Amino acid sequence: MDEIFEKMQSGSAAIGAYYYGDYLTMADINPDLAFCLPEEGTRLNLASN
């Protein structure tokens, strides 16, 4: 996953499946990234410790 993470941050990858928290970290470095949910819907989970 780290290789894809680095590619998303640098802009050399066009799409990847990631958690929203990871997206927020990558977006700090690459503001051109966007987080999208499918129109068909998705399962939303909330984890708290």
N, C-alpha and C positions, 0 to 999 in steps of 0.2 A: 504494500500500500504506500510506502514512503516514496517509491519511484513515481507513482501516479500523482501523489501529493505535490512533489517537486515540479512535475510537468504542468499541473494545473496552476501552481503559483507562477511559473515562468511564462505561461501562455503557450507552451508547445503542445498541449493537449486541448482538444475542443470540447470534450464531454467526459464526465466521470460520475460515478455514484458515490456519494459521501454523506456523512452525517452533517447536520446543520452547524454544529459546533466547529467541525473541521472547516466548513465553508467560511465561517466567520474569521477563522485564523488565516485562511488563504486570501480572503478578500482584503485584509489589511495590507497585504503585499501586492495583490493584483486587483484593483478596484473594478476591472472590466468583467470580473466573474459575476455570474447570476445564479441564484438558487431557484429551481423550478419544481413544481409539483405537477403530476400528470392531470390532464383535464378529466380523465376517467375516475380520478380519486386515488387515494392511497391510504394506507393504514398509519395512523398517527399514534405514537407511543410517547409516554412521559416517564422517564426514569428519575427517581429521587433517592438519594442515599441518606 
